[in-house]
Amino acid sequence: MAKTNLNNQFNRVANATDIFDKSSANTKTVAQSSSGITNLAFPFLNNANGDFGIGYKGEAATLSKKLKLYYDVATDTGTIGNKQFRGGELPGDAVVTGGYWYVTTPFIGAGSSIGISIPVDDVLGILASQAVATNGSAGGHNIIQDGNGGNVSNITTGKRIPTLDITGGNLTAGAGILVLEYDVLKIDTSK
């Protein structure tokens, strides 16, 4: 869809009058034209949020966005409980479609397990709780959302900060980066 939209827009640009063609009655100066070049070349760009595409009833089609979050036992504590990641939040009406959990420093904690949740909306829906030897080992880990249509998170009913859920025992070390790809599904049908 995005490729089709892009091709349509470039076809519109290809048929536009050349702003440097002095023989054209529609010729404008570079100063007059430069402010309109972006709109001419990319009229489907939503400057407010960086999304592009032609969507439902004129609404910009939202493309997937990414969110990078951080957790470090040295900074965020390793006590049992649901601990918020640092670095941002998922907006309301978001569905996580992909991503990964990358452990930069192995997690350590006798009897500890960790999982990753979207509080309220999808508890342990990002990464099912497993022993730190599994979910907390160094390197990349798959999350539940793998890009397949059926493996997406529940929709968020408000802004949510994902949590690292620590059970079984306190953590004494560990750090990781959670990268989530998500789409915002709300459609404004009032237009």
Residue pairs with C-beta under 8 A, 6 or more apart in sequence:
1 53
1 61
2 52
2 53
2 61
2 63
5 44
5 52
5 53
5 54
5 61
8 54
9 41
9 42
9 43
9 44
12 43
13 40
13 41
16 40
17 24
17 26
17 27
18 24
19 27
19 28
19 30
19 33
19 37
20 27
20 30
21 27
38 45
42 52
44 52
44 53
44 54
44 60
45 52
46 52
46 60
49 60
51 60
51 61
51 62
51 63
52 60
52 61
52 63
53 60
53 61
53 62
53 63
54 60
54 61
55 61
55 62
55 187
56 187
56 189
57 188
57 189
57 191
58 191
59 187
59 188
59 191
62 183
62 184
63 183
64 97
64 98
64 181
64 182
64 183
65 181
65 182
65 183
65 184
66 99
66 179
66 180
66 181
66 182
67 87
67 88
67 89
67 90
67 179
67 180
67 182
68 87
68 88
68 177
68 178
68 179
69 85
69 86
69 87
69 88
69 162
69 177
69 178
69 179
69 180
70 85
70 86
70 87
70 175
70 176
70 177
70 178
71 83
71 85
71 86
71 164
71 174
71 175
71 176
71 178
72 105
72 174
72 175
72 176
73 107
73 171
73 172
73 173
73 174
73 175
74 173
74 175
75 86
76 83
76 84
76 86
76 164
77 83
78 109
78 112
78 166
78 170
78 171
78 172
78 173
78 174
79 166
79 170
79 171
80 166
80 167
80 168
80 169
80 170
81 165
81 166
82 117
82 119
82 163
82 164
82 165
82 166
83 163
83 164
83 165
83 166
84 161
84 162
84 163
85 161
85 162
85 163
85 164
85 178
88 161
89 159
89 160
89 161
90 96
90 118
90 156
90 159
90 160
90 161
90 162
90 180
90 182
91 156
91 159
91 184
92 156
92 157
92 158
92 159
92 186
93 155
93 156
93 184
93 185
93 186
94 155
94 156
94 160
94 182
94 183
94 184
94 185
95 152
95 153
95 154
95 155
95 156
95 182
95 183
95 185
96 118
96 122
96 125
96 126
96 143
96 145
96 152
96 153
96 180
96 181
96 182
97 145
97 147
97 152
97 153
97 181
97 182
97 183
98 143
98 145
98 146
98 147
98 180
98 181
99 126
99 143
99 145
99 178
99 179
99 180
99 181
100 140
100 141
100 142
100 143
100 178
100 179
101 116
101 126
101 127
101 135
101 140
101 141
101 142
101 143
101 176
101 177
101 178
102 139
102 140
102 141
102 176
102 177
102 178
102 179
103 136
103 137
103 138
103 139
103 140
103 141
103 174
103 175
103 176
104 138
104 175
104 176
104 177
105 138
105 173
105 174
105 175
105 176
106 132
106 136
106 137
106 138
106 173
106 174
107 114
107 132
107 135
107 136
107 137
107 171
107 173
107 174
107 176
108 132
108 136
108 171
108 172
108 173
108 174
109 132
109 136
109 166
109 168
109 169
109 170
109 171
109 172
109 173
109 174
110 169
111 168
111 169
112 131
112 132
112 136
112 166
112 167
112 168
112 169
112 170
112 171
113 129
113 130
113 131
113 132
113 135
113 166
113 167
113 168
114 127
114 129
114 130
114 132
114 135
114 136
114 164
114 165
114 166
114 167
114 171
115 124
115 126
115 127
115 128
115 129
115 130
115 135
115 164
115 165
115 167
116 124
116 126
116 127
116 143
116 162
116 163
116 164
116 165
116 178
117 123
117 124
117 125
117 126
117 162
117 163
117 165
118 125
118 126
118 153
118 154
118 156
118 160
118 162
118 163
119 160
119 161
119 162
119 163
120 157
120 158
120 160
121 153
121 154
121 155
121 156
121 157
121 160
122 153
122 154
123 165
124 165
125 144
125 153
125 154
126 143
126 144
126 145
126 153
126 162
126 178
126 180
127 135
127 141
127 143
127 144
128 144
129 135
129 165
129 167
132 171
132 174
135 141
136 171
136 174
136 176
143 180
144 151
144 153
145 151
145 152
145 153
145 180
145 181
153 182
155 185
162 178
162 180
164 176
